Amino acid sequence: MARPVRRPGNLPADATSFVGRRRELALVRQTLAKARLVSLVGPGGVGKTRLAVRAGTDLVRGFPDGAWLVELADIRDPALVVHAVIAALGLRDQAMVEPAALLLSYLRDKRLLLVVDNCEHLLATTAPLLVKVLHAASGVCVLVTSRETLSVPGEHVVVVPSLDLPSAQPTLPLAQLGQNEAVRLFVDRAEAVGRFELAAANAPAVVELCHRLDGLPLAIELAAARTKVLSVPQILARLTDRFALLTGEAARCCRGITRCATRSTGATTC
């Protein structure tokens, strides 16, 4: 029996189900078909990384040399950005070769997708590096996630919105309500931590909670995790501040969810 061909790359497998985002996935595919630099832009917690990884997984067949995730969230020194790309590709730094030169030389004849995640705090270094990559390697495409655009020529921007929300006054049958993106995400994650079932008794509270969290995926997932010890009405009752229960770094990156300020100079918004 023939073994399936494993394409090169380092994109992580899904640890949980991927919910919704059909429109956004289709838009990313369409945009990458005509552009080599696509930025997924939106506030923290809106699901840019998950969307980018899923898009890369769906598109990897078109890249013989694979799809590679470069994670920049934990990098604070701009000088380490190029080293992060080199490490993600599995290359070894060479003492006698300047890192950027090593990277460009390696990529020159490659046909691959770079997924560069969490660029917003390193734009001044990441943007020019990616421009050099695209100029030197005609077979490389780049998918970026950031809270701000790179603002470089040739960049196409896909704004990542919050999940679709149901009507604030739910009148849909439970089966249809359960197909709404925000509700489906909440139910899926709540089922994962305990015995949760969407029912007529809790549906209004679930809908209200999704609205209170503005359909933001990270906030919904964090709230769903609380159903292990609290009912949905109890979570709502304690949610005096919409993110009061969602502590830590995840909550801090959720607070700017109503607007995403992006710089549009040199960028095309899709």
For each residue, the residues with C-beta under 8 A, 3 or more apart:
1:
2:
3:
4:
5:
6:
7: 60 61 63 64 66 67
8: 65 66 112
9: 56 60 66 67 68 69 112
10: 66 68 69 88 90
11: 53 56 57 60 67 68 69 115
12: 15 53 69
13:
14: 17 18 54
15: 12
16: 188 189 192
17: 14 188
18: 14 21 50 54
19: 163 181 184 185 188
20: 163 164 181 184 185
21: 18 24 25 47 51 54 181
22: 25 26
23: 26 27
24: 21 27 28 51 158 160 161
25: 21 22 28 29 51 54 55 58
26: 22 23 29 30
27: 23 24 30 31 158 270
28: 24 25 31 32 38 40 51 52 55 143 158
29: 25 26 32 33 55 58 59
30: 26 27 33 34 270
31: 27 28 34 35 38 156 158 270
32: 28 29 35 36 38 55 59 113 141 143
33: 29 30
34: 30 31 156
35: 31 32 38 154 155 156 268
36: 32 134 140 141 142 154
37: 130 134 141 142 144 150 152 154 155 156
38: 28 31 32 35 141 142 143 144 155 156 157 158
39: 144 145 146 149 150 155 156 157 158 267
40: 28 48 51 52 143 144 145 146 158 160
41: 48 145 146 147 148 149 157 158 159 160 260 262
42: 46 47 48 147 159 160 161 260
43: 46 147 216 253 254 256 257 259 260
44: 147 218 252 253 254 256
45: 216 217 218 219 250 253 254 257
46: 42 43 160 161 162 216 217 218 257 260
47: 21 42 50 51 160 163 217 218
48: 40 41 42 51 52 117 145 146 160
49: 52 53 117 118 145
50: 18 47 53 54 217
51: 21 24 25 28 40 47 48 54 55 145 160
52: 28 40 48 49 55 56 115 117 143 144 145
53: 11 12 49 50 56 57 69 115
54: 14 18 21 25 50 51 57 58
55: 25 28 29 32 51 52 58 59 143
56: 9 11 52 53 59 60 67 69 113 115 143
57: 11 53 54 60 67
58: 25 29 54 55
59: 29 32 55 56 62 63 67 113
60: 7 9 11 56 57 63 66 67 113
61: 7
62: 59
63: 7 59 60 66 67 111 112 113 141
64: 7 111 112
65: 8 110 111 112 139
66: 7 8 9 10 60 63 112 113
67: 7 9 11 56 57 59 60 63 112 113 114 115
68: 9 10 11 88 89 112 113 114 115
69: 9 10 11 12 53 56 88 115 117
70: 84 85 88 114 115 116 117
71: 74 84 88 117 118
72: 75 81 84 116 117 118 119 121 122 126
73: 117 118
74: 71
75: 72 80 81 84 122
76: 80 121
77: 80
78: 81 122 124 125
79: 82 83 125
80: 75 76 77 83 84
81: 72 75 78 84 85 122 125 126 129
82: 79 85 86 99 100 103 129
83: 79 80 86 87 93 99
84: 70 71 72 75 80 81 87 88
85: 70 81 82 88 89 103 114 116 129
86: 82 83 89 91 92 93 99 102 103
87: 83 84 90 91
88: 10 68 69 70 71 84 85
89: 68 85 86 103 106
90: 10 87
91: 86 87 102 103 106
92: 86
93: 83 86 97 99 102
94: 97 102
95:
96:
97: 93 94 101 102 105
98: 101 102
99: 82 83 86 93 102 103
100: 82 103 104 129 132
101: 97 98 104 105
102: 86 91 93 94 97 98 99 105 106
103: 82 85 86 89 91 99 100 106 107 133
104: 100 101 107 108 132 133 136 137
105: 97 101 102 108
106: 89 91 102 103 110
107: 103 104 110 112 133 136 137 140
108: 104 105 136 137
109: 137 139
110: 65 106 107 137 139 140
111: 63 64 65 139 140
112: 8 9 63 64 65 66 67 68 107 139 140 141
113: 32 56 59 60 63 66 67 68 140 141 142 143
114: 67 68 70 85 130 133 140 141 142 143
115: 11 52 53 56 67 68 69 70 142 143 144 145
116: 70 72 85 119 126 130 142 143 144 145
117: 48 49 52 69 70 71 72 73 144 145
118: 49 71 72 73 121 145 146
119: 72 116 122 123 126 127 144 145 146 150
120: 123 146 147 148
121: 72 76 118
122: 72 75 78 81 119 125 126
123: 119 120 126 127 146 148 150 151
124: 78 127 128
125: 78 79 81 122 128 129
126: 72 81 116 119 122 123 129 130 144 150
127: 119 123 124 130 131 150 151 152
128: 124 125 131 132 152
129: 81 82 85 100 125 126 132 133
130: 37 114 116 126 127 133 134 142 144 150 152
131: 127 128 134 135 152 153
132: 100 104 128 129 135 136
133: 103 104 107 114 129 130 136 137 140 142
134: 36 37 130 131 137 140 142 154
135: 131 132
136: 104 107 108 132 133
137: 104 107 108 109 110 133 134 140
138:
139: 65 109 110 111 112
140: 36 107 110 111 112 113 114 133 134 137
141: 32 36 37 38 63 112 113 114
142: 36 37 38 113 114 115 116 130 133 134
143: 28 32 38 40 52 55 56 113 114 115 116
144: 37 38 39 40 52 115 116 117 119 126 130 150
145: 39 40 41 48 49 51 52 115 116 117 118 119
146: 39 40 41 48 118 119 120 123 149 150
147: 41 42 43 44 120 260 262
148: 41 120 123 151 261 262 263
149: 39 41 146 155 157 262 263 264 267
150: 37 39 119 123 126 127 130 144 146 155 267
151: 123 127 148 155 263 264 265 266 267
152: 37 127 128 130 131 155 266 267
153: 131 266
154: 35 36 37 134
155: 35 37 38 39 149 150 151 152 266 267 268
156: 31 34 35 37 38 39 267 268 270
157: 38 39 41 149 262 264 267 268 269 270
158: 24 27 28 31 38 39 40 41 270
159: 41 42 260 262 269 270
160: 24 40 41 42 46 47 48 51
161: 24 42 46
162: 46 165 182 214 215 216 217 257
163: 19 20 47 181 182 185 210 215 216 217 220
164: 20 180 181 182 215
165: 162 168 180 182 207 210 211 215
166: 170 172 177 180 182 183 207 210
167: 170 171 172 207
168: 165 207 208 211
169:
170: 166 167 177 203 204 207
171: 167
172: 166 167 176 177
173: 176 177
174: 177 178 198 199 200 203
175: 178 179
176: 172 173 179 180
177: 166 170 172 173 174 180 183 198 203 207
178: 174 175 183 184 187 198
179: 175 176 183 184
180: 164 165 166 176 177 183 184
181: 19 20 21 163 164 184 185 215
182: 162 163 164 165 166 185 186 210 215 220
183: 166 177 178 179 180 186 187 198 206 207 210
184: 19 20 178 179 180 181 187 188
185: 19 20 163 181 182 188 189 217 220 221 224
186: 182 183 189 190 206 209 210 220 223 224
187: 178 183 184 190 191 196 198 206 224
188: 16 17 19 184 185 191 192 224
189: 16 185 186 192 193 220 221 224 225
190: 186 187 193 194 196 224 227
191: 187 188 194 195 196 197
192: 16 188 189 224
193: 189 190 196 224 225 227 228
194: 190 191 227 228
195: 191
196: 187 190 191 193 227
197: 191
198: 174 177 178 183 187 202 203 206
199: 174 202 203
200: 174 203
201:
202: 198 199 205 206 231 232 233
203: 170 174 177 198 199 200 206 207
204: 170 207 208
205: 202 208 209 231 232 233 236
206: 183 186 187 198 202 203 209 210 232
207: 165 166 167 168 170 177 183 203 204 210 211
208: 168 204 205 211 212 236
209: 186 205 206 212 213 220 223 232 235 236 239
210: 163 165 166 182 183 186 206 207 213 215 220
211: 165 168 207 208 214 215
212: 208 209 236 239 242
213: 209 210 216 219 220 223 242
214: 162 211 219 242 257 258
215: 162 163 164 165 181 182 210 211 220
216: 43 45 46 162 163 213 219 220 254 257
217: 45 46 47 50 162 163 185 220 221
218: 44 45 46 47 221 222 250 253 254
219: 45 213 214 216 222 223 242 243 246 251 254 257
220: 163 182 185 186 189 209 210 213 215 216 217 223 224
221: 185 189 217 218 224 225
222: 218 219 225 226 245 246 250 251
223: 186 209 213 219 220 226 227 235 239 245 246
224: 185 186 187 188 189 190 192 193 220 221 227
225: 189 193 221 222 228
226: 222 223 229 230 235 245
227: 190 193 194 196 223 224 230 231 232 235
228: 193 194 225
229: 226
230: 226 227 234 235 238
231: 202 205 227 234 235
232: 202 205 206 209 227 235 236
233: 202 205 236 237
234: 230 231 237 238
235: 209 223 226 227 230 231 232 238 239 245
236: 205 208 209 212 232 233 239
237: 233 234
238: 230 234 235 244 245
239: 209 212 223 235 236 242 244 245
240: 244
241: 244
242: 212 213 214 219 239
243: 219 246 251 254 255
244: 238 239 240 241
245: 222 223 226 235 238 239
246: 219 222 223 243 250 251 254
247: 250 251
248: 251 252
249: 252 253
250: 45 218 222 246 247 253 254
251: 219 222 243 246 247 248 254 255
252: 44 248 249 255
253: 43 44 45 218 249 250 256
254: 43 44 45 216 218 219 243 246 250 251 257
255: 243 251 252
256: 43 44 253 259 260
257: 43 45 46 162 214 216 219 254
258: 214
259: 43 256
260: 41 42 43 46 147 159 256
261: 148
262: 41 147 148 149 157 159 267
263: 148 149 151 267
264: 149 151 157 267 269
265: 151
266: 151 152 153 155
267: 39 149 150 151 152 155 156 157 262 263 264
268: 35 155 156 157
269: 157 159 264
270: 27 30 31 156 157 158 159
